[in-house]
Amino acid sequence: MSVGCLCIHGYTGSPEEVQPLVDYLKIRTDWEMVNPTLPGHGEELDLEGHYYQEWVATAELALLDLQKRNDTIVIIGFSMGGMIASYLAAKYDIKRLVLLSAAGKYVSLPQMYKDIVEMCMDAWKGLLLSNELFLRYQKKLKQTYWFSTLEFMKCVQFTKPYLADVHCPVLIIQGELDGMVPRSAADFLDQELGAEDREVVYLKHSKHLICHGEDRDELFNRVLEFLIDLEGVEDESTKQ
């Protein structure tokens, strides 16, 4: 049985957001991994003139292409990509769905306040340029075309109604220190998804960029265990 795995990054992001997980799965499986860049996204953002329908269509076309060569399809979605992944899982025959920091809800004000205070303290100490969160987001803040944020919100609103139509097994992973997507987003997804087979995992030391966080090894292991629990799928790392 051949397996195709589609990974979908988040708003203002790039494939690099989920690339550590992609690399981990590549080493341990023989699956075809696809990690496309959504229009206007990437290391250099160019969001002006792009609409959420393009983001959904790009992911959908990548899925249809995977289906041409593989019997079984699984999807991993990060942040906004998690909502797009849910839409595709509702529409197509998807065997497993993994949602990482999925943006069913967005902006955790308490955690964002803590992150801002931490950055201010580092700035006061002259350590701002060593603050990981600041370094990751300063470039995005400069490049983001703010009207495109409306497209992000439209994307979330468009995909939400499809959650009830997702019936494949779902693994939801959420960082407890996420300042962009609150912990309640995972609870919301758990309530709204139509799938009977659902698991929610909270990572204590992880912020929004969960594939790059302190708990990434636990995340990688959890995702692999969940995805290989398919009839006929083997973990390459266990083969002799």
N, C-alpha and C positions, 0 to 999 in steps of 0.2 A: 504494500500500500504506500503510495507516494503522498507526502504531506507538503502543503504550501502554507507558509506563515506570513501574513500581512501585518506589518507594524505601521502605526499611524501616529505621527508626532503631534504636538500641541500648537496652539495659537502663538504666533511670533517666534516659533521654534524652528527646529531643523531635525533631520534624522539623527543627529548627534544626541538628542535627548534620550533616545532609546537604544542607541548603538551599543552601549556596554552589554545590554541584555541580548541584543542580536548576536554579538560576538560570542557570548557565552553559549547560546543555543547552537550556533554554527559548529562549534567545537564538539558538542555532545550529541548532535543529531546529523542526519543526512537530509534534512528538510530544505526546501527552496525558500529562502528568506528574502522578502521584498520590503524595503523601507523607503518609500518615495518621499520626495519633497513637495509639499503643497504649494500651489501658485502664490507668488509673492513672499514666500518664506525662504529659509536657508540662513547661512551664516551672514549674508548681507540682505536685510529686509527691503522689500519693494512692494509694500501692501497697497499703495494707492491704485485704485482702479480694479481691484480684485474683490470678488464677492464670494460669500460662503458656498453658493452653489458650485463654484469651481473647485473648492476644497473637497466637497462631498463627491463630485464627479471624478476627480483625480484618484481618490481612494477606491471608488467603485470600479473604475477602469482597471486599476491595478489588481483588484480582486478578480474581475472577469478574466484577465490575462492569466492569473495563477490557476484558475479553474481549468484552463485549456490543457495544462500539463500535470495536474495533480488530482487524485481521487478525494483527498480530505483537505479541508481548509480550516485553519484556526486564525484568529485575529487578536492582536494585542494593540490596545489603544491607550495613549497617554494624554491626559488633560482633555482638551477639546477633541483630540483624536479618539478618546474613549467614547465620546458621544457619537461621533461618526461611525466608529466601530459597532456600537450598539444598533444604530440604524441599519447597517449592512447585515448584522446578525439577524435582525428581524425580517429582512427582505430576502436573504439567501440561505442556502443550506450550509450553515457553519457548525462545525462540531464542538468547538470550544471558544470561549471569549474571555480575554483577560483585560480588566479595566484598571489602569494605573493612574491614581490621582485624577480620576475622571470628573470633568467639570459639570456635573449635574447641578451644582451650585458653585458660586465662585466668590472669592475674597473673604478670608477669615480675618475680621478686623482685630480681634485680640492678638492673634499670632503676628499679624502685620505690624501692630504697635510694638510688640516685643522685638521684632526684627529691626524696626526703625530705631528704637532705643539702643539696640546693640550696635548698629552702624554709627549712631551719634557718639557713643562711648568710644568706639574705635577711632572715629575722626578726631575726638578730643585728645586721645592718646597718640595721635599721629600714625595710627595703624590701619586707616581706612583701606589703603591699597592692598592690605592682606586679608580683608574681609571677603570671604568667598562669595557670599550673597551679593554684595555690592559689585564685585568683579563680573559676576554672571549677568547681572541685570542692567548695568550702566549703559552698555552698548544698545540693548533692546530699547531702553527708555529714550535714547537719542534718535533711534531709527523708526520707531513705531508711528505710523500714520494713524492718528487718534480716531478719525472717522471709521477706520476699519474695525475698531472695537465694537461698533454697532453690528458689524457683520458677524463677529464672534458671538454676540448675544443672540442674533438671529439664528445662528447655527445651533446653539444650545436649545432655543425654543422650538426649532424645526424638528430636532431629533428626539426631544423628550417624549412626545406621544408614542414613539415606537418602542419605548422600553418595555411596555406591557406585552409586546409581540415577540420578545426575545425568549426562546424556550430551550436553547442549548445550555449546558453547564457553564457557569460564570464564576470566575475568580476576581474578587474586588480587593485591591491593595491600596491602602491610604496611609500617608505619612501623618503622624500625630502633630508634627511641627509645621505643617503646610500652611503658609501664609496666603496662598492664592486660592486654594480649594479647601474649604473647611472640612473637619471630620464628619460633620453632619451630611456632607455630600455622599459619603459611602453609605450612611444609614438610609438616605433618600433612595439611592440606587437599589439597595437591598429590599426596600419596600415596594418600589415601582416595577422592578424587573419581573417579567412573567415566568422566568425559569424557576422550576422547583429545586434544582440542584444549584445552590449558590453558597459561596463561602466568602466571608469578609475577613481580611487580615489587616491589622493596624501595626505599623512600624514605629516604634517609640522615638527613634532618633532621626527620622527622615523629614525633610522639608519637601518643597514641591518637586524639585528635580530628583525624583525618587530613585531613578536608575544610577544616579551619581552619589547617592547619600551613604551615610554610615552603615545602613542596614542592607546595602545592595546585595551582599552575599546571601542573606536570608531571602531576599526578594527573588534572586536568580534561582535558588533552589526550589522555592515554592512554585514558581512559574513552571519550571521544568517538570516537577513532580505532577503538577496539574495537567500539563499538556500531554505528557507521555502516558497518562492514564486513559488511553484510547485503545480500543481493540485493534491489535495488530501493529501498534507503534512501539518501537524499542528505543531504549536509551543507548546510544552508540558507546558512551563511556563505560558501560557495563559489559560490553562484548569482549570476548577473549580473542 
